[in-house]
Amino acid sequence: MSTNEIDRRTFGKAAGIAGLTALAWSPATAAQAAGEPVTTTSPDGTITAHFRVRDGRPEYSITCGEQVVLDWSGMGFELGGGMRLGEAAELLATAADELDETWQPVWGSHEEIRSHCRSTVLHLREQIEFTVEFRVFDDGVGFRYFFVPQPGFGDFEVLDEFTEFRFTADHTAWSTPANYDSVEYLHTETPLSEAGGLHPWQESRDDAERLGDLATPLTLRLADDLYLAVHEAALFNYPDMTLTKIDGGPSLRSALVPRKGEGRRKALLRAPFPTPWRTFLITRTPGELVESSLVLNLNEPCAIEDTSWIRPGTFTGIWWEIHKGRNTWIEGPDLGATTENTLRAIDFAADNQVPYVVAEGWNKGWQTGGDFGDDQDFLTPNSQFDLQRVLHHARERGVQFLAHNETGGGIDNYEQQMDRAFAMYEELGIPGIKTGYAGDIDAHYHHDQWMVNHYQRVIHKAARHRLMINAHEPIKGTGIERTYPNFVTREGARGIEYDAWSQGNPPEHTVTLPFTTMLAGPFDYTPGIFDITWYPPQSPQDDHGTDNDGTRVHTTRAHQLALYPVLLSGMQQLADVPEHYTDVPEFEFLRGIPASWDETRVLQGEIGDYITMARRSGADWYVGTLTDEQARSLQVPLDFLGEGGYVAEVYGDAAETDLDTNPHAVRIERWLVDAATVVPAELTRGGGHAMRISPAGPDDTGTAAHP
């Protein structure tokens, strides 16, 4: 399928010429043509997007009540052939509409989502004709440009996009640097003018020339009761948008990832073409940012007719011990992905209601050091891995094996094998793939237009073969899992593997990610490490003779439990090795835990400090509370429960739990609760508190009521 065919299928009538011609257009009034703003207000009347053409310059601003969210900000492009848009534009016509639908995701945070907004489309002319569409929801705004097909304008180049974000003050920002190849950074909390630097815990990198100013999502506090997240939605056939400072900040403008080695060229396009949406989540509390479905709502409906094979769930397998140095990806005596090791992982999964197993390094082509991407063989097992035996045993035990495809940056090699490999996986009954893109890509940046299309080609081919995708070293999320729900998760963040071999992630990291990275969509943080120190520091060697290098996870074990209801991922890993879960009572919380939810609520939270998240699956609620490096006493109200009595299984930091000296201790309790109950959560530094709450049954009458 060609790139343009992908675009046409993805966007369909809603973004095409048919959609535009069906609108009820009104010629621009003389006042509007002279610069009077055209306004679009949210259904509840709180948020307004303003658009005007002033002295030929298209501009927009956003207000929330009486507060200015963004001041007048410029819009436009530099196209190939010396064409510039945004300097001498004319407003020709406008069209307004109200869109209201309720839809059911295949999986995610909610069983049902309402998309209700007011829309305005502006028809402009400046050398060519183009449109700008605004959609204003009760929790934010999205706008996009649309390049209209017209005589003499078909294929075209984008050299730059001039979308500005002019803020009214130097707001507090939670940010990461922009990098054309990676999103694996810790967030810093700074004034916006100082945003984009490295966190003190993060080591410097040797690819500093690729650092831009800021990546998205960018989260800001505009006032004590006003929060904003800047991002994009529906990123197809277009480069990733990063942000660069204007005159040192705090105002910003778009900075598209270039095509490597192609000078100033950012994108090659063909009209008709809609750009990704530029999105603004606007809420009164941080938790409402997390609850928003705006980014999803700006994507097109599901493009896969039969989705019955898309089954989110947890997975385990051969991964953490490789990062900790016990095993490797390389064939030989230390290989992790052997038949015997994988069979043991399958047995553990079968015994503990874990539906999927992955074994990194199962295929031929892994090498020690240097580039190995062009040598990877995605159809042939390594000499120590009997694929047929593994699959047969998995079928007998009711578990499914996930293939691992590490490209190593060898994209051409991967694309040459994808059709055959995906067909083979489908024939063998393999339900999904964990892809990887570690290393440089010779001809492209990970986030340029060509690679955005590569990730999309993988999703399309995978859908044809009924395969789910968990992409590592990916392009960031922009809500396309609504359209292609087989894209069940992506790495998308600096994950827990950094705790295995570097200074690691500070406790504040996991209470920042829900308010930042997770606003882009689900991501695979790979949580669930129970042996926080991988054998106590006083033991210089583990039982396999591997040196303990002193690296560790910087949370308590209860914090690791609570990550599961807090972090959304359609494939959620139980990342530790099976023996660290065996005969551990608190592992009961993770046995059979869902990866898709019917309802989600943020009960409380402050960015980078703490969060309490409640998610419902069927009749059961799972509640997770996390704190940063500060110990906290929090109150968790259960007023989201329905009528009647419930049983709460509680897993929290114990009185003796200490982040430094005793991170493994977990207090387990069982209480009768109801909607009037408020549960105290006592959290040590880096601590956590998790609950599974189920309707009480006849056998629970002897359970003590919560005091």
Residue pairs with C-beta under 8 A, 6 or more apart in sequence:
1 9
1 457
1 460
3 237
3 453
4 237
4 270
6 236
6 237
6 453
6 456
6 457
6 460
7 236
7 237
7 273
8 16
9 303
10 234
10 236
10 300
10 303
10 483
11 234
11 236
11 274
11 300
12 300
13 19
14 300
15 146
15 272
15 274
15 300
16 272
17 148
17 149
17 272
20 121
20 131
20 146
20 148
23 95
23 97
23 121
24 95
24 96
24 97
25 93
25 94
25 95
25 123
26 93
26 94
26 95
27 92
27 93
28 91
28 92
28 93
28 94
29 36
32 38
32 52
32 91
32 94
33 53
33 90
33 91
35 52
35 53
35 54
35 55
36 52
37 50
37 51
37 52
37 61
38 50
38 51
38 52
38 91
38 94
38 120
38 122
39 48
39 49
39 50
39 51
40 48
40 49
40 51
40 96
40 118
40 119
40 120
40 134
40 135
40 136
41 47
41 48
41 49
41 118
41 136
42 48
42 117
42 118
42 136
42 137
42 138
43 98
43 100
43 116
43 117
43 118
43 137
43 138
44 138
46 64
46 65
46 138
47 62
47 63
47 64
47 69
47 136
47 137
47 138
47 139
47 140
47 141
47 282
48 62
48 63
48 136
49 60
49 61
49 62
49 120
49 134
49 136
49 141
49 143
50 60
50 61
50 62
50 63
51 58
51 59
51 60
51 120
51 122
51 132
51 134
52 58
52 59
52 60
52 72
53 59
53 89
53 90
53 91
53 124
54 72
56 87
56 88
56 89
56 90
56 126
57 74
57 76
57 86
57 87
57 89
58 74
58 75
58 76
58 86
58 89
58 122
58 124
58 132
59 72
59 73
59 74
59 75
60 70
60 72
60 73
60 75
60 134
60 143
61 68
61 69
61 70
61 71
61 72
61 73
62 68
62 69
62 70
62 141
62 280
62 282
63 69
64 226
64 282
67 222
67 223
67 226
68 168
69 222
69 226
69 228
69 280
69 282
70 165
70 166
70 167
70 168
70 280
71 166
71 167
71 168
72 166
73 163
73 164
73 165
73 166
73 251
74 86
74 162
74 163
74 164
74 253
75 86
75 132
75 145
75 162
75 163
75 164
76 84
76 85
76 86
76 87
76 89
76 161
76 162
76 163
77 84
77 85
77 86
77 145
77 158
77 159
77 160
77 161
77 162
78 84
78 85
78 158
78 159
78 160
78 162
79 85
79 156
79 157
79 158
79 159
80 156
80 157
80 158
80 159
80 265
81 156
81 157
83 127
83 128
83 156
84 127
85 126
85 127
85 128
85 130
86 126
86 162
87 126
88 126
89 124
89 125
89 126
90 124
90 125
90 126
91 122
91 123
91 124
92 123
92 124
92 125
92 129
93 122
93 123
94 120
94 121
94 122
94 123
95 120
95 121
95 123
96 118
96 119
96 120
96 121
97 118
97 119
97 120
97 121
98 117
98 118
98 119
99 115
99 116
99 117
99 118
99 119
99 135
100 114
100 115
100 116
100 117
101 114
101 115
101 116
102 112
102 113
102 114
102 115
103 112
103 113
103 115
103 301
104 111
104 112
104 113
105 111
105 112
105 113
105 296
105 482
105 485
106 302
106 307
106 310
106 485
107 310
107 312
107 485
107 488
107 570
107 595
107 596
108 296
108 481
108 522
108 568
108 570
108 596
108 597
109 293
109 568
109 597
109 599
109 600
109 615
110 293
110 597
110 598
110 599
110 600
111 597
111 598
111 599
113 293
113 296
113 297
115 137
115 293
115 297
116 137
116 138
117 135
117 136
117 137
117 297
118 135
118 136
119 133
119 134
119 135
119 136
120 133
120 134
121 131
121 132
121 133
121 134
122 131
122 132
122 133
122 134
123 129
123 131
124 130
124 131
124 132
128 147
128 148
128 150
128 153
129 148
129 150
130 145
130 146
130 147
130 148
131 145
131 146
131 148
132 143
132 144
132 145
132 146
133 143
133 144
133 146
134 141
134 142
134 143
135 141
135 142
135 143
135 277
135 298
137 294
137 297
139 281
139 282
139 283
139 288
139 292
139 294
140 279
140 280
140 281
140 282
140 283
140 292
140 294
141 279
141 280
141 282
142 233
142 277
142 278
142 279
142 280
142 294
142 298
143 277
143 278
144 234
144 274
144 275
144 276
144 277
144 278
145 274
145 275
146 272
146 273
146 274
146 275
147 153
147 156
147 269
147 271
147 272
147 273
147 274
148 271
148 272
149 271
149 272
150 271
153 271
154 270
154 271
155 268
155 269
155 270
156 268
156 269
156 270
156 271
157 265
157 267
157 268
157 269
158 256
158 265
158 266
158 267
158 268
158 269
159 264
159 265
159 266
160 256
160 264
160 266
161 241
161 254
161 256
161 266
161 275
162 253
162 254
163 253
163 254
163 278
164 246
164 251
164 252
164 253
164 254
165 230
165 243
165 251
165 252
165 253
166 246
166 251
167 192
167 220
167 222
167 250
167 251
167 252
168 222
169 222
169 250
170 191
170 192
170 193
170 249
170 250
171 191
171 192
171 220
171 221
171 222
171 228
171 250
172 189
172 190
172 191
172 192
172 220
172 221
173 189
173 190
173 191
173 192
173 195
173 214
173 218
173 219
173 220
174 187
174 188
174 189
174 218
174 219
174 220
174 512
174 515
174 516
174 607
174 608
175 187
175 188
175 190
175 192
175 195
175 196
175 214
175 215
175 218
175 219
176 183
176 185
176 186
176 187
176 188
176 196
176 214
176 215
176 516
177 185
177 196
177 197
177 198
177 211
177 212
177 213
177 214
177 215
178 196
178 211
178 212
178 213
178 214
178 215
178 242
178 243
178 244
178 255
179 185
179 207
179 210
179 211
179 212
179 215
180 210
180 212
180 240
180 257
180 258
180 445
180 446
180 447
180 448
181 207
181 210
181 440
181 441
181 445
181 446
181 447
182 446
182 473
183 215
183 474
183 476
183 491
183 492
183 493
183 494
183 517
184 491
184 493
184 494
184 495
184 498
185 198
185 199
185 202
185 215
185 494
186 198
186 199
186 201
186 202
186 494
186 505
186 506
186 509
187 199
187 509
187 512
187 513
187 516
187 608
188 195
188 196
188 197
188 198
188 199
189 607
189 608
190 197
191 250
192 220
192 249
192 250
192 252
193 245
193 248
193 249
193 250
194 249
195 213
195 214
195 218
195 249
196 211
196 212
196 213
196 214
196 245
198 204
199 506
201 503
201 504
201 505
201 506
202 503
203 502
203 503
205 211
210 445
212 242
212 243
212 244
212 255
213 242
213 243
213 244
213 245
213 252
213 255
214 242
214 243
214 244
214 245
214 252
215 242
215 243
215 476
216 230
216 231
216 232
216 241
216 242
216 243
216 476
216 520
217 229
217 230
217 231
217 516
217 517
217 519
217 520
218 229
218 230
218 231
218 243
219 227
219 228
219 229
219 289
219 515
219 516
219 519
219 607
220 227
220 228
220 229
220 230
221 227
221 607
222 228
225 284
225 285
226 282
226 283
226 284
227 281
227 282
227 283
227 284
227 285
227 286
227 288
227 289
228 280
228 281
228 282
229 279
229 280
229 281
229 289
229 515
229 516
229 519
230 243
230 252
230 278
230 279
230 280
231 279
231 281
231 295
231 478
231 519
231 520
232 241
232 276
232 277
232 278
232 279
232 478
233 276
233 277
233 279
233 294
233 295
233 296
233 298
233 299
233 478
233 479
234 274
234 276
234 277
234 298
234 299
234 300
234 478
234 479
234 480
234 483
235 241
235 276
235 452
235 475
235 476
235 478
235 480
236 276
236 452
236 453
236 456
236 480
237 267
237 269
237 273
237 449
237 452
237 453
237 456
238 256
238 267
238 269
238 275
238 276
238 449
238 452
239 256
239 257
239 258
239 259
239 266
239 267
239 447
239 448
239 449
239 452
240 256
240 257
240 447
240 448
240 452
240 475
240 476
241 254
241 255
241 256
241 276
241 278
242 254
242 255
242 256
242 257
243 252
243 253
243 254
243 255
244 252
244 253
244 254
244 255
245 251
245 252
246 252
246 253
254 278
256 266
256 267
257 266
257 445
257 447
257 448
257 449
258 264
258 265
258 266
258 445
258 448
259 265
259 266
259 267
259 444
259 445
259 448
259 449
259 450
260 441
260 443
260 444
260 445
260 448
261 443
266 448
266 449
267 449
268 449
276 478
277 298
279 294
279 295
279 298
281 289
281 292
281 294
281 295
281 519
283 289
283 292
286 515
286 602
286 605
286 606
286 607
287 602
287 603
287 604
287 605
287 611
288 602
289 515
289 519
290 514
290 515
290 518
290 519
290 602
290 605
290 613
291 600
291 601
291 602
292 519
295 478
295 479
295 519
295 520
295 521
296 479
296 481
296 482
296 521
297 479
297 482
298 479
299 478
299 479
299 480
299 482
299 483
300 482
300 483
301 482
301 483
302 482
302 483
302 484
302 485
303 483
303 484
304 310
304 463
304 484
304 485
304 486
307 485
307 486
309 431
309 466
310 468
310 485
310 486
310 488
311 355
311 431
311 468
312 488
312 570
312 571
312 572
312 594
312 595
312 596
313 354
313 355
313 356
313 571
313 572
313 594
313 595
314 354
314 355
314 356
314 571
314 572
314 573
314 574
314 590
314 593
314 595
315 349
315 354
315 355
315 356
315 357
315 358
315 402
315 571
315 572
315 573
315 574
316 345
316 348
316 349
316 354
316 356
316 357
316 358
316 573
316 574
316 575
316 578
317 342
317 345
317 356
317 357
317 358
317 359
317 360
317 402
318 327
318 336
318 337
318 341
318 342
318 345
318 358
318 359
318 360
318 361
319 358
319 360
319 526
319 573
319 575
320 497
320 500
320 526
320 529
320 575
320 576
320 577
321 327
321 336
321 577
322 328
322 329
322 336
322 360
322 361
323 497
323 500
323 501
324 500
324 501
324 534
324 546
325 501
325 546
325 547
325 549
326 336
326 542
326 544
326 546
327 334
327 335
327 336
327 341
328 334
328 335
328 336
328 361
329 335
329 336
329 337
329 360
329 361
329 366
329 406
330 361
330 366
330 367
330 368
331 364
331 366
331 382
331 383
331 384
335 361
335 382
335 384
336 359
336 360
336 361
337 359
337 360
337 361
337 362
337 382
337 384
337 385
338 384
338 385
339 384
339 385
339 386
339 389
339 390
341 359
342 357
342 359
342 362
342 385
342 390
342 401
343 389
343 390
343 393
344 578
345 357
345 359
345 578
346 357
346 390
346 393
346 394
346 397
346 399
346 401
347 397
348 354
348 578
348 581
348 582
349 355
349 356
349 357
349 397
349 399
350 397
350 398
350 399
352 581
352 587
352 590
352 591
352 592
353 591
353 592
354 399
354 574
354 591
355 399
355 400
356 399
356 400
356 401
356 402
356 431
356 432
356 571
357 394
357 399
357 400
357 401
357 402
358 401
358 402
358 403
358 404
358 434
359 385
359 390
359 401
359 404
360 404
360 406
360 434
361 382
361 404
362 381
362 382
362 385
362 387
362 403
362 404
363 376
363 377
363 378
363 379
363 380
363 381
363 382
363 385
363 403
363 404
363 405
364 376
364 377
364 380
364 381
364 382
364 383
365 372
365 375
365 376
365 377
366 372
366 376
366 382
366 406
367 375
371 408
371 409
371 410
371 439
372 408
372 410
373 407
373 408
373 409
373 410
373 411
373 413
373 414
373 439
374 408
374 410
374 412
374 413
375 410
375 413
376 405
376 406
376 407
376 408
376 410
376 413
376 414
377 417
378 403
378 405
378 414
378 417
378 418
378 421
379 417
379 420
379 421
379 424
381 387
387 428
390 401
391 401
391 428
391 429
391 430
394 400
394 401
395 429
400 429
400 430
400 431
401 430
402 430
402 431
402 432
402 433
402 434
402 470
402 571
403 421
403 425
403 430
403 432
403 433
403 434
404 433
404 434
404 436
405 414
405 421
405 433
405 434
405 435
405 436
406 435
406 436
406 438
407 413
407 414
407 435
407 436
407 437
407 438
408 436
408 438
408 439
409 437
409 438
409 439
409 440
409 441
409 442
411 437
411 441
411 443
411 444
411 451
411 454
415 454
415 457
418 457
418 458
418 461
419 461
422 433
422 461
422 462
422 464
422 465
422 467
423 465
425 433
425 465
425 467
426 465
426 466
426 467
430 467
431 466
431 467
431 468
432 467
432 468
432 469
432 470
432 488
432 571
433 462
433 467
433 468
433 469
433 470
434 470
434 471
434 472
434 571
435 458
435 469
435 470
435 471
435 472
435 474
436 471
436 472
436 473
437 446
437 471
437 472
437 473
437 474
438 472
438 473
441 451
443 450
444 450
444 451
445 451
446 473
446 474
446 475
447 475
447 476
451 475
452 475
455 471
455 474
455 475
456 480
458 469
458 471
459 469
459 480
459 484
459 486
459 487
460 484
462 468
462 469
462 486
463 484
463 486
467 486
468 486
468 487
468 488
468 570
468 571
469 486
469 487
469 488
470 488
470 489
470 490
470 524
470 570
470 571
471 487
471 489
471 490
471 491
472 490
472 491
472 524
473 491
474 490
474 491
474 492
475 490
476 490
476 492
476 520
477 490
477 492
477 520
477 521
477 522
477 523
478 520
478 521
479 520
479 521
480 487
481 487
481 488
481 521
481 522
481 570
488 522
488 569
488 570
488 571
489 522
489 523
489 524
489 569
489 570
489 571
489 572
490 521
490 522
490 523
490 524
491 523
491 524
492 517
492 520
492 521
492 523
492 524
493 513
493 517
493 523
493 525
494 505
494 509
495 524
495 525
495 526
496 505
496 525
496 526
496 527
496 529
496 553
496 575
497 526
498 504
498 505
499 505
499 529
499 551
499 552
499 553
499 554
500 534
500 551
501 549
501 551
502 551
503 551
504 551
504 552
504 553
504 554
505 554
506 554
506 628
506 629
507 554
507 555
507 559
507 627
507 628
507 629
507 659
507 685
507 686
508 608
508 609
508 628
508 629
510 525
510 555
510 559
510 563
510 566
510 567
510 626
511 605
511 607
511 608
511 609
511 610
511 611
511 626
511 627
511 628
512 607
512 608
513 523
513 525
513 567
514 566
514 567
514 602
514 605
514 611
514 613
515 605
515 607
515 608
515 611
516 607
517 523
518 567
518 568
521 568
522 568
522 569
522 570
523 567
523 568
523 569
524 569
524 571
524 572
524 573
525 563
525 567
525 569
526 573
526 575
527 560
527 563
527 564
527 567
527 572
527 573
527 575
528 560
528 563
528 564
528 573
528 574
528 575
528 576
528 590
529 553
529 560
529 575
529 576
529 580
530 557
530 560
530 576
530 580
530 581
530 584
530 587
530 664
531 576
531 577
531 580
531 664
532 552
532 553
532 555
532 556
532 557
532 560
532 663
532 664
533 548
533 552
533 553
533 663
534 542
534 548
534 551
534 552
535 542
535 548
537 548
537 550
539 548
540 547
540 548
541 547
541 548
542 548
553 560
553 663
554 659
554 686
555 659
555 663
555 686
555 687
555 688
556 653
556 657
556 659
556 663
556 664
556 665
556 666
556 684
556 686
556 687
556 688
557 586
557 663
557 664
557 665
557 666
558 586
558 651
558 652
558 653
558 657
558 666
558 667
558 687
558 688
558 689
558 690
559 626
559 627
559 686
559 687
559 688
560 688
561 586
561 589
561 590
561 624
561 651
561 666
561 688
561 690
562 624
562 625
562 626
562 688
562 689
562 690
563 624
563 626
563 688
564 572
564 589
564 590
564 593
564 622
564 624
564 690
565 613
565 614
565 615
565 622
565 623
565 624
565 690
566 611
566 613
566 624
566 626
568 597
568 600
569 595
570 595
570 596
571 595
572 593
572 595
574 581
574 590
581 587
581 590
585 666
585 668
586 651
586 666
586 668
588 649
589 649
589 651
589 690
589 692
593 622
594 615
594 617
594 622
596 617
597 615
597 616
597 617
598 616
598 617
598 618
599 615
599 616
600 613
600 614
600 615
600 616
601 613
601 614
601 615
601 640
602 611
602 612
602 613
602 614
603 612
603 613
603 614
603 623
603 636
603 637
603 640
604 610
604 611
604 612
604 634
604 636
605 611
605 612
605 613
608 628
609 627
609 628
609 630
610 625
610 626
610 627
610 628
610 632
610 634
610 683
611 624
611 625
611 626
612 623
612 624
612 625
612 634
612 636
612 681
613 623
613 624
613 625
614 621
614 622
614 623
614 640
615 621
615 622
615 623
616 622
619 694
619 695
620 692
620 693
620 694
621 640
621 641
621 646
621 691
621 692
621 693
621 694
622 690
622 691
622 692
622 693
623 636
623 690
623 691
623 692
623 693
624 688
624 689
624 690
624 691
625 634
625 636
625 681
625 683
625 688
625 689
625 690
626 683
626 687
626 688
627 634
627 683
627 685
627 686
627 687
627 688
628 686
629 659
629 685
629 686
630 685
631 683
631 684
631 685
631 687
632 681
632 683
632 687
633 680
633 681
633 682
633 683
634 680
634 681
634 683
634 689
635 678
635 679
635 680
635 681
636 678
636 679
636 680
636 681
636 689
636 691
637 677
637 678
638 646
638 648
638 673
638 674
638 675
638 676
638 677
638 678
638 679
638 693
639 675
639 676
640 675
641 673
641 674
641 675
641 693
642 675
643 675
644 674
644 695
644 696
645 672
645 673
645 674
645 695
645 696
645 700
646 672
646 673
646 674
646 693
646 694
646 695
646 696
647 670
647 671
647 672
647 673
647 693
647 694
647 695
647 696
647 697
647 700
647 703
648 670
648 671
648 672
648 673
648 677
648 679
648 691
648 692
648 693
648 706
649 668
649 669
649 670
649 691
649 692
649 693
649 694
650 667
650 668
650 669
650 670
650 671
650 679
650 689
650 690
650 691
651 666
651 667
651 668
651 689
651 690
651 691
652 666
652 667
652 669
652 681
652 682
652 683
652 687
652 688
652 689
652 690
653 665
653 666
653 667
653 682
653 683
653 684
653 687
653 688
653 689
654 665
654 666
654 667
655 667
656 662
656 665
657 663
657 664
657 665
657 666
657 667
657 684
657 687
658 684
658 685
659 684
659 685
659 686
659 687
663 686
670 703
670 704
671 677
671 679
671 703
671 704
671 705
671 706
672 696
672 700
672 703
672 704
672 705
672 706
673 679
673 693
673 705
673 706
677 706
679 691
679 706
681 689
682 689
683 689
696 703
